[in-house]
Amino acid sequence: MLQVKPFSNPALLAAVVLTTGLKLMLLYVAPIAQFFGAQPLDGNDLLLYSGFSLLLFLYLEREKLWRVRRRTANTHA
């Protein structure tokens, strides 16, 4: 299924880690959060956010799988 290894693009991996770190700083470092008017997420909100993110990820992966299978079926038809 995977045509490209997940960690083969170090620039993409660095960008994901950097943006995740910046988002967490925005929420959980008090001076930054206060400057932007952000409030930390409690455990339930963080769990809800993570769950919806996982659902979106799974949906997109399922869609890619469906497209590959459809393309393969049309090639063999």
Secondary structure as a PSIPRED ss2 file (coil, helix, strand):
# PSIPRED VFORMAT (PSIPRED V4.0)

   1 M C   1.000  0.000  0.000
   2 L C   1.000  0.000  0.000
   3 Q C   1.000  0.000  0.000
   4 V C   1.000  0.000  0.000
   5 K C   1.000  0.000  0.000
   6 P C   1.000  0.000  0.000
   7 F C   1.000  0.000  0.000
   8 S C   1.000  0.000  0.000
   9 N C   1.000  0.000  0.000
  10 P H   0.000  1.000  0.000
  11 A H   0.000  1.000  0.000
  12 L H   0.000  1.000  0.000
  13 L H   0.000  1.000  0.000
  14 A H   0.000  1.000  0.000
  15 A H   0.000  1.000  0.000
  16 V H   0.000  1.000  0.000
  17 V H   0.000  1.000  0.000
  18 L H   0.000  1.000  0.000
  19 T H   0.000  1.000  0.000
  20 T H   0.000  1.000  0.000
  21 G H   0.000  1.000  0.000
  22 L H   0.000  1.000  0.000
  23 K H   0.000  1.000  0.000
  24 L H   0.000  1.000  0.000
  25 M H   0.000  1.000  0.000
  26 L H   0.000  1.000  0.000
  27 L H   0.000  1.000  0.000
  28 Y H   0.000  1.000  0.000
  29 V C   1.000  0.000  0.000
  30 A H   0.000  1.000  0.000
  31 P H   0.000  1.000  0.000
  32 I H   0.000  1.000  0.000
  33 A H   0.000  1.000  0.000
  34 Q H   0.000  1.000  0.000
  35 F H   0.000  1.000  0.000
  36 F H   0.000  1.000  0.000
  37 G C   1.000  0.000  0.000
  38 A C   1.000  0.000  0.000
  39 Q C   1.000  0.000  0.000
  40 P C   1.000  0.000  0.000
  41 L C   1.000  0.000  0.000
  42 D C   1.000  0.000  0.000
  43 G H   0.000  1.000  0.000
  44 N H   0.000  1.000  0.000
  45 D H   0.000  1.000  0.000
  46 L H   0.000  1.000  0.000
  47 L H   0.000  1.000  0.000
  48 L H   0.000  1.000  0.000
  49 Y H   0.000  1.000  0.000
  50 S H   0.000  1.000  0.000
  51 G H   0.000  1.000  0.000
  52 F H   0.000  1.000  0.000
  53 S H   0.000  1.000  0.000
  54 L H   0.000  1.000  0.000
  55 L H   0.000  1.000  0.000
  56 L H   0.000  1.000  0.000
  57 F H   0.000  1.000  0.000
  58 L H   0.000  1.000  0.000
  59 Y H   0.000  1.000  0.000
  60 L H   0.000  1.000  0.000
  61 E H   0.000  1.000  0.000
  62 R H   0.000  1.000  0.000
  63 E H   0.000  1.000  0.000
  64 K H   0.000  1.000  0.000
  65 L H   0.000  1.000  0.000
  66 W H   0.000  1.000  0.000
  67 R H   0.000  1.000  0.000
  68 V H   0.000  1.000  0.000
  69 R H   0.000  1.000  0.000
  70 R H   0.000  1.000  0.000
  71 R H   0.000  1.000  0.000
  72 T H   0.000  1.000  0.000
  73 A H   0.000  1.000  0.000
  74 N H   0.000  1.000  0.000
  75 T H   0.000  1.000  0.000
  76 H H   0.000  1.000  0.000
  77 A C   1.000  0.000  0.000
